[in-house]
Amino acid sequence: MVIQAEHIGKSFGALEVLRDVDFSAQAGEVVAIVGASGAGKSTLLQILGTLLTPDSGTLSIEGTAVTALSGKALSAFRNRHIGFVFQAHHLLPEFTALENVMIPALIGGKGSREARSRAEELLETVGLGQRFTHKPSELSGGEQQRVAIARALINKPSILFADEPTGNLDTRTKEEIHRLFFDVRKQLNQTIVIVTHDAGLAQICDRTCTLQDGAWVG
């Protein structure tokens, strides 16, 4: 398994958000996590992505016991092994598409030539080969999300997490981004976990897991 979580629990004060949740995904698998608002989907995704520490349970990614890491070791692991795509693109407005994609590689210690080459390759992969020098304000919403996906893939992560990645897009652009995730899986054998309210996206994933009141149902 690329990722294995067992008995994950999380509360915020008196509110129990996740209760004894297990989760796993294999290499190259695309998994959707669905459920009503407040079911705990985003909290689980943040825990699986090491952005949030669970109150109980264990998490391993590529055989590393992530819940045993902290501080700089955890940050370095996240940079190397995990990619994120959010509903908001979070692109830096003063940088070009190419520069935005390069940033995580540079933070991870890659040289500028290597980072640039990899960023160019990924922008070609997501269909933005003619947009290297465009800044976010010069790109459509769908194009900005493609840049965000390329940026998430720059360090060849073990797993890509996406939280409502098409929530702000029109129907046609949503479908294009949906296809892009599966193109990325096909080309890179990328493991992808997607939190979504989009029934169409969930339906085409390899597997759909439904959270209700902090636990799996079905």
WOUR-V87451 format. One record per residue. N is the residue number from 1. RES is the residue in three letters. PSI is psi as a letter, one per 20 degrees, with the letter a starting at -180 (999 if undefined). OMEGA is omega in whole degrees, 0 to 359 (* if undefined). Layout:
BEGIN
n->N res->RES psi->PSI omega->OMEGA
n->N res->RES psi->PSI omega->OMEGA
END
This chain:
BEGIN
n->1 res->MET psi->p omega->174
n->2 res->VAL psi->h omega->180
n->3 res->ILE psi->p omega->180
n->4 res->GLN psi->o omega->177
n->5 res->ALA psi->p omega->182
n->6 res->GLU psi->p omega->172
n->7 res->HIS psi->l omega->181
n->8 res->ILE psi->p omega->175
n->9 res->GLY psi->q omega->179
n->10 res->LYS psi->p omega->176
n->11 res->SER psi->q omega->172
n->12 res->PHE psi->o omega->187
n->13 res->GLY psi->c omega->180
n->14 res->ALA psi->i omega->183
n->15 res->LEU psi->o omega->177
n->16 res->GLU psi->o omega->187
n->17 res->VAL psi->h omega->178
n->18 res->LEU psi->p omega->184
n->19 res->ARG psi->o omega->171
n->20 res->ASP psi->l omega->185
n->21 res->VAL psi->p omega->172
n->22 res->ASP psi->q omega->177
n->23 res->PHE psi->q omega->175
n->24 res->SER psi->q omega->176
n->25 res->ALA psi->q omega->181
n->26 res->GLN psi->r omega->177
n->27 res->ALA psi->p omega->177
n->28 res->GLY psi->j omega->181
n->29 res->GLU psi->q omega->174
n->30 res->VAL psi->o omega->186
n->31 res->VAL psi->p omega->175
n->32 res->ALA psi->p omega->172
n->33 res->ILE psi->p omega->184
n->34 res->VAL psi->r omega->179
n->35 res->GLY psi->r omega->181
n->36 res->ALA psi->r omega->175
n->37 res->SER psi->p omega->181
n->38 res->GLY psi->j omega->181
n->39 res->ALA psi->i omega->180
n->40 res->GLY psi->j omega->185
n->41 res->LYS psi->g omega->183
n->42 res->SER psi->h omega->176
n->43 res->THR psi->g omega->178
n->44 res->LEU psi->g omega->180
n->45 res->LEU psi->g omega->179
n->46 res->GLN psi->h omega->177
n->47 res->ILE psi->g omega->179
n->48 res->LEU psi->h omega->180
n->49 res->GLY psi->j omega->176
n->50 res->THR psi->j omega->177
n->51 res->LEU psi->i omega->183
n->52 res->LEU psi->p omega->181
n->53 res->THR psi->p omega->178
n->54 res->PRO psi->q omega->175
n->55 res->ASP psi->h omega->179
n->56 res->SER psi->r omega->178
n->57 res->GLY psi->r omega->182
n->58 res->THR psi->q omega->179
n->59 res->LEU psi->p omega->173
n->60 res->SER psi->q omega->178
n->61 res->ILE psi->p omega->183
n->62 res->GLU psi->k omega->176
n->63 res->GLY psi->i omega->179
n->64 res->THR psi->p omega->178
n->65 res->ALA psi->n omega->188
n->66 res->VAL psi->h omega->182
n->67 res->THR psi->i omega->177
n->68 res->ALA psi->i omega->182
n->69 res->LEU psi->q omega->176
n->70 res->SER psi->r omega->174
n->71 res->GLY psi->c omega->184
n->72 res->LYS psi->h omega->180
n->73 res->ALA psi->g omega->179
n->74 res->LEU psi->g omega->179
n->75 res->SER psi->g omega->180
n->76 res->ALA psi->g omega->178
n->77 res->PHE psi->g omega->180
n->78 res->ARG psi->g omega->181
n->79 res->ASN psi->h omega->184
n->80 res->ARG psi->h omega->194
n->81 res->HIS psi->i omega->188
n->82 res->ILE psi->p omega->174
n->83 res->GLY psi->q omega->182
n->84 res->PHE psi->p omega->170
n->85 res->VAL psi->p omega->182
n->86 res->PHE psi->r omega->178
n->87 res->GLN psi->g omega->172
n->88 res->ALA psi->q omega->189
n->89 res->HIS psi->h omega->180
n->90 res->HIS psi->k omega->175
n->91 res->LEU psi->q omega->178
n->92 res->LEU psi->o omega->190
n->93 res->PRO psi->h omega->184
n->94 res->GLU psi->i omega->182
n->95 res->PHE psi->q omega->177
n->96 res->THR psi->r omega->176
n->97 res->ALA psi->g omega->181
n->98 res->LEU psi->g omega->181
n->99 res->GLU psi->h omega->178
n->100 res->ASN psi->g omega->181
n->101 res->VAL psi->h omega->182
n->102 res->MET psi->h omega->191
n->103 res->ILE psi->g omega->181
n->104 res->PRO psi->h omega->178
n->105 res->ALA psi->g omega->178
n->106 res->LEU psi->g omega->177
n->107 res->ILE psi->h omega->181
n->108 res->GLY psi->j omega->175
n->109 res->GLY psi->j omega->177
n->110 res->LYS psi->q omega->175
n->111 res->GLY psi->q omega->185
n->112 res->SER psi->h omega->180
n->113 res->ARG psi->g omega->179
n->114 res->GLU psi->g omega->180
n->115 res->ALA psi->g omega->181
n->116 res->ARG psi->g omega->180
n->117 res->SER psi->g omega->180
n->118 res->ARG psi->g omega->180
n->119 res->ALA psi->g omega->178
n->120 res->GLU psi->g omega->179
n->121 res->GLU psi->g omega->181
n->122 res->LEU psi->h omega->177
n->123 res->LEU psi->h omega->173
n->124 res->GLU psi->g omega->181
n->125 res->THR psi->h omega->182
n->126 res->VAL psi->j omega->174
n->127 res->GLY psi->k omega->182
n->128 res->LEU psi->k omega->180
n->129 res->GLY psi->h omega->180
n->130 res->GLN psi->j omega->187
n->131 res->ARG psi->j omega->184
n->132 res->PHE psi->g omega->189
n->133 res->THR psi->j omega->180
n->134 res->HIS psi->p omega->175
n->135 res->LYS psi->r omega->183
n->136 res->PRO psi->h omega->181
n->137 res->SER psi->i omega->180
n->138 res->GLU psi->j omega->182
n->139 res->LEU psi->q omega->175
n->140 res->SER psi->r omega->178
n->141 res->GLY psi->g omega->179
n->142 res->GLY psi->h omega->178
n->143 res->GLU psi->h omega->177
n->144 res->GLN psi->h omega->179
n->145 res->GLN psi->h omega->176
n->146 res->ARG psi->g omega->176
n->147 res->VAL psi->g omega->180
n->148 res->ALA psi->h omega->178
n->149 res->ILE psi->g omega->177
n->150 res->ALA psi->g omega->179
n->151 res->ARG psi->h omega->181
n->152 res->ALA psi->h omega->184
n->153 res->LEU psi->i omega->191
n->154 res->ILE psi->h omega->182
n->155 res->ASN psi->j omega->179
n->156 res->LYS psi->m omega->186
n->157 res->PRO psi->q omega->175
n->158 res->SER psi->h omega->184
n->159 res->ILE psi->q omega->178
n->160 res->LEU psi->p omega->178
n->161 res->PHE psi->p omega->179
n->162 res->ALA psi->p omega->181
n->163 res->ASP psi->o omega->182
n->164 res->GLU psi->l omega->189
n->165 res->PRO psi->i omega->180
n->166 res->THR psi->j omega->185
n->167 res->GLY psi->h omega->183
n->168 res->ASN psi->j omega->189
n->169 res->LEU psi->q omega->176
n->170 res->ASP psi->r omega->188
n->171 res->THR psi->g omega->182
n->172 res->ARG psi->g omega->181
n->173 res->THR psi->h omega->176
n->174 res->LYS psi->g omega->183
n->175 res->GLU psi->h omega->178
n->176 res->GLU psi->g omega->179
n->177 res->ILE psi->h omega->176
n->178 res->HIS psi->g omega->180
n->179 res->ARG psi->h omega->181
n->180 res->LEU psi->g omega->179
n->181 res->PHE psi->g omega->182
n->182 res->PHE psi->h omega->172
n->183 res->ASP psi->g omega->179
n->184 res->VAL psi->g omega->178
n->185 res->ARG psi->g omega->182
n->186 res->LYS psi->g omega->185
n->187 res->GLN psi->h omega->188
n->188 res->LEU psi->i omega->188
n->189 res->ASN psi->l omega->186
n->190 res->GLN psi->p omega->171
n->191 res->THR psi->p omega->185
n->192 res->ILE psi->p omega->175
n->193 res->VAL psi->p omega->188
n->194 res->ILE psi->p omega->168
n->195 res->VAL psi->p omega->184
n->196 res->THR psi->q omega->168
n->197 res->HIS psi->i omega->185
n->198 res->ASP psi->o omega->182
n->199 res->ALA psi->h omega->180
n->200 res->GLY psi->g omega->178
n->201 res->LEU psi->g omega->180
n->202 res->ALA psi->h omega->184
n->203 res->GLN psi->h omega->183
n->204 res->ILE psi->i omega->176
n->205 res->CYS psi->r omega->180
n->206 res->ASP psi->h omega->185
n->207 res->ARG psi->q omega->177
n->208 res->THR psi->p omega->178
n->209 res->CYS psi->p omega->185
n->210 res->THR psi->p omega->175
n->211 res->LEU psi->p omega->175
n->212 res->GLN psi->p omega->180
n->213 res->ASP psi->l omega->172
n->214 res->GLY psi->j omega->178
n->215 res->ALA psi->q omega->179
n->216 res->TRP psi->q omega->173
n->217 res->VAL psi->q omega->177
n->218 res->GLY psi->999 omega->*
END
